[in-house]
Amino acid sequence: MRRVWGALLVAAAMLAGGCSADTPPPPDPDKIELPPRPREVRVDGVDPCSLLTAQQRAELGLDGQPGFDLAPSDLYPGADVPACVVRGFEPRAVAVGVSIVTTAGIELFTSGTLAAEISQASVQRFPAVVAVPTRSPDWCTVIIDVSPGQLLDIQFGDGGRQPPIPQSQLCQGAQSVADAVMVTLLASR
């Protein structure tokens, strides 16, 4: 389980080039301005495996057992990141990761510095982004801004069957999981 989730987090951590300390960065046309969140929802201490109910997992085609993981992340330094990984086998093979991040805000994804195509989204009226990695067609991520310096990271990856799942469908899957996660989170807060 740790290897599956670790691979997803390593893939997410691939950063694009940087700037020297002496030269101010040029204006970035890829930087995204997000609307304000409707309210703050702190996620300190939330178990990521509690955010998808058995009914939601069944509706999403996630028939594997959820597994909790706590691991360091290059993308989110400062603390181990609690995550829940669950696989789906029927009707398609997928791996889903739900991470609770309390050490970084969504600004990491709106700054234009990641090796991903970033587009603005909304999940249950909360500002979000869809991050489509430019170096791997095997997964897609939805990042939800829940509180200053806190976010939810929802990754939806291909499970390895042939033919591969098109990335556009992986992004649709990530958005569906993100919506379900927020429904559960908001109902508990």
C-alpha positions in Angstrom: 0.0 0.0 0.0 2.8 2.4 1.0 4.5 1.8 -2.4 1.3 2.6 -4.4 0.7 5.8 -2.4 4.4 6.7 -2.4 4.5 6.5 -6.2 1.6 8.8 -6.5 3.1 11.3 -4.1 6.5 11.2 -5.8 4.8 11.7 -9.2 3.0 14.7 -7.7 6.3 16.2 -6.4 7.9 16.6 -9.9 8.5 20.3 -10.0 9.2 22.5 -13.0 12.3 24.7 -13.3 13.1 27.5 -10.9 14.5 31.0 -10.8 17.8 32.3 -9.5 17.9 34.2 -6.2 19.1 37.4 -8.0 16.5 37.5 -10.7 12.9 38.2 -9.8 10.6 35.7 -11.5 8.8 36.9 -14.6 5.0 37.3 -14.3 3.5 33.8 -14.8 0.5 33.6 -17.1 -0.2 30.1 -15.6 -0.8 31.5 -12.1 -4.4 31.0 -11.1 -6.4 33.2 -8.8 -9.1 31.4 -6.9 -12.2 32.7 -5.3 -12.5 32.8 -1.5 -13.7 29.6 0.2 -17.2 29.8 1.6 -15.9 29.0 5.1 -12.9 27.5 6.8 -12.9 23.7 7.5 -9.9 22.7 9.5 -8.8 19.1 8.8 -6.3 18.7 11.7 -6.8 15.1 13.1 -9.2 14.0 10.4 -8.8 10.4 9.4 -8.7 10.4 5.6 -10.2 6.9 5.5 -13.4 8.3 7.2 -14.0 10.7 4.2 -15.4 8.0 1.9 -18.3 6.0 3.2 -18.9 2.4 2.2 -21.9 3.6 0.1 -19.8 6.3 -1.6 -17.0 3.8 -2.3 -19.5 1.4 -3.9 -21.0 4.1 -6.0 -17.5 5.1 -7.2 -16.5 1.5 -8.1 -13.9 1.3 -5.3 -14.4 -2.3 -4.1 -11.0 -2.7 -2.4 -10.5 -2.2 1.4 -9.3 1.3 2.4 -5.8 1.4 3.8 -4.4 4.1 6.1 -0.9 5.3 5.4 1.3 7.9 7.1 4.4 8.9 5.1 6.7 11.8 4.4 6.2 13.7 1.2 8.6 15.7 -0.9 5.7 17.8 -2.1 4.3 18.6 1.3 7.4 18.9 3.6 7.2 19.5 7.3 5.3 16.5 8.5 4.1 13.0 7.6 1.0 13.2 5.4 -2.0 11.0 6.5 -3.5 9.3 3.5 -6.1 6.7 2.7 -5.6 4.5 -0.4 -8.4 2.4 -1.8 -8.4 0.4 -5.1 -11.2 -0.4 -7.5 -11.1 -3.6 -9.5 -14.6 -3.7 -11.2 -15.6 -2.2 -13.6 -12.1 -0.8 -14.1 -8.8 -1.1 -12.2 -8.0 2.2 -10.4 -6.1 3.4 -7.3 -7.5 6.4 -5.3 -5.6 8.3 -2.7 -7.1 10.9 -0.3 -4.5 12.9 1.6 -5.1 15.4 4.5 -2.4 18.1 4.2 -2.0 20.5 7.1 1.5 21.8 6.2 0.8 23.5 2.8 -1.9 25.6 1.2 -3.4 25.5 -2.3 -1.0 28.3 -3.3 1.5 25.6 -4.1 -0.7 24.6 -7.0 -1.8 28.0 -8.1 1.8 29.5 -8.4 2.5 28.0 -11.8 5.6 26.1 -10.6 4.5 22.5 -10.9 5.0 20.2 -13.9 1.2 20.0 -14.4 -1.6 21.6 -16.3 -3.6 23.4 -13.6 -7.2 24.4 -14.1 -9.6 26.1 -11.7 -12.4 24.0 -10.3 -15.0 24.0 -7.5 -15.9 21.2 -5.2 -19.0 21.7 -3.0 -18.5 25.5 -3.5 -14.9 25.3 -2.2 -12.1 26.5 -4.5 -10.1 23.8 -6.1 -7.8 23.0 -8.9 -7.4 20.0 -11.2 -3.7 19.1 -11.7 -3.1 17.1 -14.8 0.6 15.9 -14.7 2.5 16.7 -17.9 5.0 13.8 -17.3 2.6 11.0 -16.6 -0.7 10.1 -18.2 -1.5 7.6 -15.5 -3.2 9.8 -12.9 -5.0 13.0 -12.2 -5.3 15.1 -9.0 -7.9 17.4 -7.5 -6.7 19.8 -4.8 -9.3 21.4 -2.5 -8.7 24.6 -0.5 -10.3 23.9 2.9 -8.5 26.3 5.2 -5.5 28.6 5.2 -2.4 26.4 4.9 -4.5 23.2 4.6 -5.9 21.2 1.7 -7.3 17.9 0.6 -5.3 16.1 -2.2 -7.4 13.6 -4.1 -5.4 11.4 -6.6 -7.1 9.1 -9.1 -4.7 6.7 -10.9 -4.9 4.0 -13.5 -4.8 0.5 -12.0 -2.7 -1.0 -14.8 -5.1 -2.9 -17.0 -5.0 -2.7 -20.8 -6.0 -0.6 -22.4 -5.1 2.3 -20.1 -7.8 4.6 -18.8 -7.6 7.9 -20.7 -6.4 10.8 -18.5 -9.6 12.8 -19.1 -11.5 9.9 -17.5 -9.0 9.8 -14.6 -9.7 13.5 -14.0 -13.4 12.9 -14.0 -12.9 10.1 -11.5 -10.8 12.4 -9.3 -13.5 15.1 -9.4 -16.2 12.5 -8.4 -14.1 11.3 -5.5 -13.3 14.9 -4.4 -17.1 15.7 -4.4 -17.9 12.7 -2.3 -15.0 13.4 0.1 -16.3 17.0 0.6 -19.9 15.9 1.2 -18.7 13.6 4.0 -16.3 16.2 5.4 -18.9 19.0 5.5 -21.5 16.7 7.0 -19.1 16.1 9.9 -18.2 19.7 10.5 
